[in-house]
Amino acid sequence: MKKLLFTVSALLLAGNSFSQTIMSENFDAATTLPSGWTQLNIDALTPATNVNFMGTNGWIVRPKATGSTDNQAVSTSWYTPAGTSNDWLISPSIPVPAVGTNVVQFDAMAPDANYSDGFKVYISTSPITASSLPTTPVLTVPAAANTYTSYSASLASFAGQNVYVAIQNFSNDMYLLFVDNFKVRTLTNNDAILTSATLARYSALSTNNNLVLDVKNDGANAITALTVNWNDGTDHSQTITGLNIAPGASANVTHPTAVSYATVVEKNINITITAVNGAVDATDVTASKKFNTVSQIVDKNVVIEEGTGTWCGWCPRGAVAMEYMYNTYPTRFIGVAVHNGDPMTVTEYDNGANLSGFPGCNVDRALKDESVSSTLFEGYYNARKDLVVPASISATASGTGANVSVAVSATFKTVFANSNYRLGVVMIEDNVEGTDAGYNQTNYYSSTSQNLALNGAGHDWQASPNPVPAAQMSYDHVGRALLGGYDGQASSVPTAITNNQVVNYTFNYTVPATSRKWYMSAIAVLIDNTTGEIINATKVPLSLAGVEEVATIGMEVYPNPASGSVNVKFDATGADYAVAITDLAGRQVAAKTLTNANGAQSVEMPIEGLATGNYLVTVSSNGASFTQNLMVK
């Protein structure tokens, strides 16, 4: 027995040498560069106003988020006037072992995909100063990744010596460069890092779902084989061969056994890499994924919350994108304009969205801090509209006068033993107007020198002034209130859920005197409070008793029955009008607004994609409304 144990130990030692961290720095200990670290601001250029926190430094230490103690090293290449950065972050002296495979590793990112800073890495055996800069980089990255990504360089040429490692930002007129988790290590021969695992969160019954592992080779040898097990109470261990993951590289590896169940289940899938190249992995490489099957596929609506502000000169792009999406996808796109720093700001909403740049957006609160354009919005929508979700959601908004009750129902199509879901409501308003300067819309598109034509949302923005006066502005989809808070109403959904269970919750709201209720809608949302993601949503107009129906506007709806589009004709009297189509459950499926309309109006409403059936067409203005039936064929 002793001989057998010795033989197994010998084989393990032959397959793996143990890793050693020689030096590590995560920049969390202080708000300035750690002891021994230095920075050089060789370019001596002036940072742009938006990044003036850099001061006269080439590199500084800043939190990753306001109030966070998780710090990172930061440099910039955004200067006024524009210029090329030449800023160096330099490590203390580090001893490199004489034996083993030794590397320097760190994580880096450029946060803006449109302005990605690049960097070079240098190794020197003598101190690095402004008068003794190394000239031959060991690694050059022209544009860093836009999420934190690991980079590494070999120290093989410096075995047995003390070295200084320098990271140089050499970018021209870009934005920011972040660096974190700096290490000098001696690598294990066979070592894998399970960076992440991808598996559909919800699935139809009897459907094969691939479990895909993002594996990084953190060892000295190329990875040619991995043994991976996923366990849902039963082991599904497979050895995956034919791989070729070079040291320092990453690859997606699909487990040969798909995840599939014929019944409605809730599972916790535990994933483990147990061996690399036939040798036991030296590190604990595990992950877990939650997985549910659903008894029925329901429509998933996509919510985009766009950060905007009247002070933001590029934000008209967001208004145009919103208009495009509502016109193109009237049934399953839901957009909200979350204002920042202007008279329409709801502080709780602005803080919850936590956008770092404007215009920016969160998509279902799953894709965060994304860029904004009509094309990008359409891409986000198409990527998420067909996701399997655990519940449908419906709502009605009714009441008398200014008092509104929003009754929300979620019908679950799966089971949960211990769920963490919440219901909530976002109140929005169209045609929001104001008279003071805070409602002037800054418009950087007005300059022909920008050569950026933008037309939509009521304006030819290139032909419009900067700013567009408040008297010419009308703001749509404005987030006005959060019922239940940004994260949803606590205890609105029970923890134990059975298949086909219906969960109801009613929210109450008083329409402020400063809002026009006939332009308001309620967006009901189902939120996964563990991840913060909006799982599903629906949008319904307010339906308030006491709103007079007036037939004197001469309203006509034609053709009727209709398909593709329908025309709504009426006589306007120099007022603002809202034209909406709703289904019989009260869900708004199409909407358009007119400002200061006068005389005969003909509004074309897109209905392509609507299910066959009966709908209501409503024209509203100044507290009055008129409704006609519509048959969609």
N, C-alpha and C positions, 0 to 999 in steps of 0.2 A: 504493500500500500504506500509506504514511504517513497519507494522508487517511482511509482506511478505519479504521485503528486509532484515529485521533482521533475519528471519528464514534462508534465503539463506546464509547470512553471517555466521551464526552459524554453518551451515552444512559445509561450506568451512573451517572454523577454526577447526572443528572437524576432517576433513579429512587431513588437512595439517598444520603442524607447520612450521614456517618460518625459513629457514636456516640462519646461522650466521657464518661468517669467522672470527675466532679468531686471526689467524696469517697466513700470506702468504709471500712467497719468490720465485721469478722467476730468481734470480741471474743476472738480466740485468743491475742493477744500477752501477756496477763497474766491473773491471777485476780481483779483488781479492775477497776472501770470504767476505760476508757482515758483517757489525758490529754485534757482538754477536755470530757469528758462529765461530767454531774452527775445526781444523783437527788434527788427530794424525797419524803419520807414525810409527807405532809400529814395522813393519817388518824391516825398515831401509835398504831395498834392493835397488840395483842399477837398474833403469829403462833401458830397452833395447834401443839401439840407435834410433829406429824409434819412441819411445815415450819419448825421453829424455827431452821433454818440461815439464815433471812432476818435474824435479829437485829433490830436497830432500823432496818434499811434498807428503803426502798421498792423498790429494784432492786439486784441483785447480779449478778456473773458467776460461772457454775458450768459444769463440764464436762458434756457431754451424756451421758456414761457414765463410770463409775468408772475412773480411770486414763487417760482420754482427754485429748488436748490440743485437741479440738474443743469450743470453749466457746460459751455462749449467755448472753444477758441474761435474768434471771428475776425475776418479781414474784409476789406471792400476794394472794389475797383471802380466805384461810381463817384466821379469827381466833377467839380465845377471850377474851371472848364474841364471837358472830358480829357482823359489821359490814360496812360498805361501804368498799371500798378507794378510796384517792385517792392513788395513787403515780405519780410522773412520772419518765420517763427522757428526758433532754434532751441534744441533740447540741451540739457546739461550733458556733461561727459558721461558716456555709457560704456562699461566694459563688455566686450564681445568674447564669449568663451572660445577657446582654441579648438574645441571639438563640437560636433553636432551640426545640425542644419539650423542656422540662426537667421532671423528675419526681423525687420521692423514692420509693424502693422498699425493702422489707424483707420478710423471711420471719417468720411468726408462727404459733404453734400453742398450743392448750390441750390438755394430754395426756389428760385424762379427759373422755370424751364425755358423761358424766352431770353433770359440773360444769365447764362450759366458760366460762372467763373471756372477757370482751370488752374492747375498748379503743377509745380515741379518739386521733386524730392532730391536732396543732395546729401551725401555722406562725406564727412571730413574727419581726419585724424588730428587736426589742429583747431583751435578756437576759431569760430566764424565771426568776423567783424565787418564793418562797412568797407574797410580797406583790404580785406582778405577773403573775398567771396569765392566759393568754389564755382567752377565753370562747367562741369560735366554732370548732368543729372543722372540718377539711377532710375528715375521714373518720371514720365511726362504724361499728364492727363489734360488734354486741351479743354475739355468741358466736364466738370464733375457731374455725377448723377444727381437727380433732383430729390432723391430720398437718401437717407444715410446708407452708405455703401462702404464695404471694407476694401482697403487698398493695402498692398504690401510690397516690400522690396527686399531682395536678398542681401545678407551681410557676409556672404561667403568670402569676398575679397578682403575682409577686415578681421578675419579670425585671429583671436589673441590680442587685439588692439582695443584701445579706447577710442570711441567715435562720438561725433556730434551729428545729429540729424537735423536738417533744415527743410522746412516746407515753404516754398515761395509762391505767392500769388502773383502771376504775371499777366493778368487779364487786362483787356482794354475796354473801358466803358461798359462793364457788366453790372453786377449787383453785389452779392455777398458770397463769402466762402466760409463754411463751418467745418471745424475739425474736432474730433472727440475720440476717447478711448485709445490713446496712444500706448503702444507696447513694443518692447523688444523681447523676443522669445526664442527659445530653442525648441524646435518642433518635434513632436512625436512622429514616428515613421508612418503609422496608419491612424489617421484621426479624421473624423467627419463631424461637421456641425449641422444639425438640423435647424436651418434658419427659420423655416416656416413650413406649414403643411396646408394644402388647399383641398377642401372637400365641400361640396354643396351643403349649405346649412339645412335646407329642406328639400325633399324629393317626393315625386310621385311613387306610387307602389310599383314594385317589381321593375325598378329602373336601375341600371348599372351606373354607379357614380364612381369616377376615378379618384383615388387618393393620390395626390401629387405632392412629392416632397421637394422642397428647395434645399439642396445639400451643398454645403461648402466644404472643400477639401482643406482642412486645417493641418494636414500632416505633410511629411516630407516626400512620401511616395504618391504616385498617381493612383487614384482609386479606380480599380477595374471591377470590383464586386462589392455589393452591400447586402447584408442580411437585415431585413426589415420586418417587424412584426406589428400588426395592428390587432387590438384586442377589444372586443365588445362584451367580454365574458368568456369568449372563446378565442384562442390564438389563431392568427392567420399569418404565419411566418413564411417568408419566401426569400431566397437568395437571388438577387438580381445581378446578372453577369453582363459582359459585353460593354461595360462602362469605360470611359476614359476621361476622368476628371483630373486635370492637372493640379499640382500644388498651388493653392491660393485661388483657384477657379471655383465657380459654382455651376450647378446644373440642376435641371428639373428631372426627377426620377419618379416614374409612375409605378405604384405597387401593382403586381399582376392580378391580385384578387380584388375585384370591384366590390363596393359597398352597396348592398341591395337587400330589401326586405319586402315580403309579400303582404304584410299586415301593417297597421298603424302602430308605430313604435317610437319610443324615445330612447336614444342610445348615447353613451359617452364612449368615444373611440380613443383609446390610448395607443400611441404610436412610439415605437422604440427602434433605434438602429442598434442592433446587437453585435454586429461584426463588420469589420472593414478589411477587405482583401483576405478574408478567412481568419483574421486575428480579432480577438475581442477588443471592442472600442474602449480606449482608455478613459473616455469621459462618459458621463451620464447623458445620453442623447435621447430625449423624450419630448413628446408633445401630446396634446389632447384636443379633440374636436367634438363639439356637440352635433348631433344628427337626429332629425325627425323625418318620418314619412307622413304624408298627408293623404286624407281620404278623397279629396277633391281639389282640382286645380282651380283657383279663383284669379280674377284679374288683379294685377298689381299696378297701382298708380304711382307715378314717380314725382317726388317733391323736390324742387330746386329752390333753395332759399338764397337769394342773390343780395350780397352786401353792396349798398349804394349810398350816395349822399349828394346833396346839391352842391357841395364844395368840390366834388370829384369830377375833374374834367373829362376823364375817360368813361365815366359811368353811363352816359347815353348809350354806349354799346350794350349795356345790360338791359336797358329799357327796350331797345330794338330786338334783342334776343328773346326777351319775354313775349313781346308781341308776336314774333315769328312762331314761337312754340305754341302759344295759345291758339293761333290761327291754323297751324299745321296739325296739331295733335289735341283737339279740343276736348276729347273724352278722358284721356288718361295722363295728361300733363297737368301738374299743379305748381304754380309759381308764386313766390312771395318776395316782395321787395323789403329787405330788412335795412332800414335807414340808420345811418351813423352820422353824428355831428351836425344834424340839421333839425328844423322844427318838427319833423315827422319821426324822430328817433324814439323808440321804446327801449329804454335802457336795459331792461331785463332781457329783451330779445337780442339786442346788439351784443351784450356781454355773453349771452349763451352761444351765439353763433361764433364768436371769438375769431373773426376773420383777420388775417394779418395784412391784407392788401385789398384795395378797392379799385375797380369792381372785382369781387371774388364771389365764390359761392360754395355752399355745401349741398351735396346731392344725397337726398334721403338721410343726411347726417352720417352717411357711410363713407362717401368720398368727401374729404374736407379741404377747404382752402384751395379750391380749384379755380382755374382761369375761366374767363367769361367771353363767349361769342355765340352767335346763332349756331355755327357749325359745331362748336364744343357742346352746347346744350343738347343738340340733337344726338351727338355721340353718347353723352351721358344717359340720355333717355333710352336710346336703343340698347345700351349695354345692360339696363336694369329692368326694363318693362316686362321681360319674360321670366324674371326670377320667380321661383316657386316660393310662396309665402304661406304662413300657417293660418291666416284668417282673412276673411273679407270684412269690410267696414262700411257702414251706412250711417246717415244722420238726417235729422230734420231740425230746422231752426224756425221757431214760431214764437208768437207772443203778441202783446198789445202795447201800442205806443213805443216807448224806448226800452221796454223790458223784454228780453229775449231768453228763451230756453232752448238750448241745443241738446237734443237727445241723441246720444251716440250708441251704436250697437256694433259689437264685433262678434262674428261667428267663427269659432275656431274649427279647424279641420284636422287637428292632430291632438295629441295628449301631452300633458306636462305634469310631472309629479311636483315640481317646485319652480314654477315660472316666475319671471320678473318683468312683467309687462305692465304698461300704463296707457290709459287713454288721455287725450288732451285735445284742445281746440285752439286754433289760431284764427283770430278775427282779422279780416283784411277789408280794405276799402279802395274802390276805384275813383277816378276823377277827383282826387284830392287837390285842392287849390289853396293858395294863400296870397296875401298882398304884400307882406314885408320882404325885405331883401333876402331873408333866409330861404325863400322859395325860388330865388334866381338860380338857374341851373348852369353851373360852370361847364363850358363846352370847348374842349381842346380840338374838336373836329372842325371848328369854324375856320381854322387857319388852312389856307390852300397849300401852305408849305408842308403840311403834314402829309398831303397827298393820300388822305384816308377818307374816301367818300362813305357816308353813313346816312341811310335814309330809312325812316320808320318811326313808330311810336309818336306820330303826329308832326314830325319835323324832317326836313332836309337839313341835317345837322351841319353839313359843310356850308350851306347857304345861310345858316342861322348865326346870330351874333354870339359873342362870348363876353358875359354870360347871356343866356336866354332869359329875358325879363320874366318875373313871376306872372305877370298878366298873360303871358303866352304859354305858360306851363300848366299841365294837368298830369298828376302822378297816379299811376295805376298799381294795383296789387300791393298796396302799402300795408305792411303788418301793423295792426293797431293794438292788439292785446293778445296775451297768452292766458287761456283759461286752463287752470291746473298747473301753470308754470312751464318753463322751457322743457323740463324733463317729464312732464305729464303729471296727472293727478295720482298721488300715492293712494294705494288700496283701491283703485278703480277696477283692477282686474285681480281675481283671486289667484292664489299660487297654484292650486291644483285645478287642472283643466281636463275635461273629458272631450272626446271627439263629438263635434256638432254642438258643443255648448255655446249658448249665446250669452254674452256679457253686455249689460246695459249700464250707462251712466249718464246723468243729466247735468249739464253745466248751465249756469245762469250768468247773464251779461246785461248790463245797462248801456245802451248806446249813448255816448256823450253828446251833448248839445252841439258840439263842434263838428260832429260827423253827420253825413247824410245816409240814413239807414237803407234807402233804396239802392245805394251803390255798394252795400256791404255784403260779404259772404262769410260763411264759417267753414273752416277746413278742419275736419276731424282726423286725428292721427292716432295710430297705434304704435307705441314706442317700446323697443326692447331696452329696458332700463339698465341691463348689464353692459350693453355696447353703446347705448345712446342712439341707435339707428331707428329711423322711421320705417316700420315694417310695411305699413299700408296706410292709405289716406283717401279721403273723399272730400269734395267741395260742394257746398249747397248754398243757395242764396237765402237771405232772410225773407221770411214770409210772415208779415206782421198784420194783424187785424187792424181795421181802421184805415187801411190804404184804399182810397176811393178808386174805383174803376171808372174810367172816362172813355166813352165811345166816340167822342167828338174829334179824335185825332185821325179818323178815317183809316184805321189800320187794316191792311190786307196782307195775307200770307200766301205766297204762290211760288211754284206750283204746289199743290196739296192734293194728293200725296206727292212726296218729293224724294229724291235720292241725289247724292252728290252735294247739292247746295239748295238753299231755299232763300227767297227774297222776302224781306219784310218792308212793306211800304206804309208810310204814315206822314201826317202833316205836322211839322215842328213849328214851334212858336218862339224861337230865339232863346231856347233853354238847353240844358244838358240832358241827354237821354241815355238810358242803358237798355240794350236789347239782349235778351237772354233766352236760351232754350234749356228747359229742364225736363228730366224724365219724370214719371209719375211718382217716383220715390222722393222727389225733391232735389235730386242731384243735378247740378248745373253741368251741361255738356258742351255749351258754346256760349260765348258772350262777346259783345262789342259795345263800345261807348262812343258817343258823339258829344262834342263840346260846342256850345253856342249855336246849335243847329236851328235853321230857320227855313220854312217853306217845305215843299215836297221832298221827302227822303226815301231812298231805296237802299236798303242795307242787305248785302249778300252774306249769308251765314253758311259756313261749311258744315255739312252733316255726314260727309263720307266716313264710313266706318261705324256709324251708329247702327245698333241692332234694330231690326224691323219692329215697329210698334208705335204707340201713341206718345206724343210729347206735348209740352206746353211752350208757346212762344209768348214772351212778355215784353212789353215796352213800358218803361218806368221813367217818370220825371217829376221832380218837386213834390214827392209824396203821393202822386197819382200813378196808377198802372192800368194797362189794358192787356188782356190775355186771350189768345186764340189757340185752338187745338191744331196739332200738326201730326199727320201720319207719315212715318218714314217707311219706305218700301225697299 
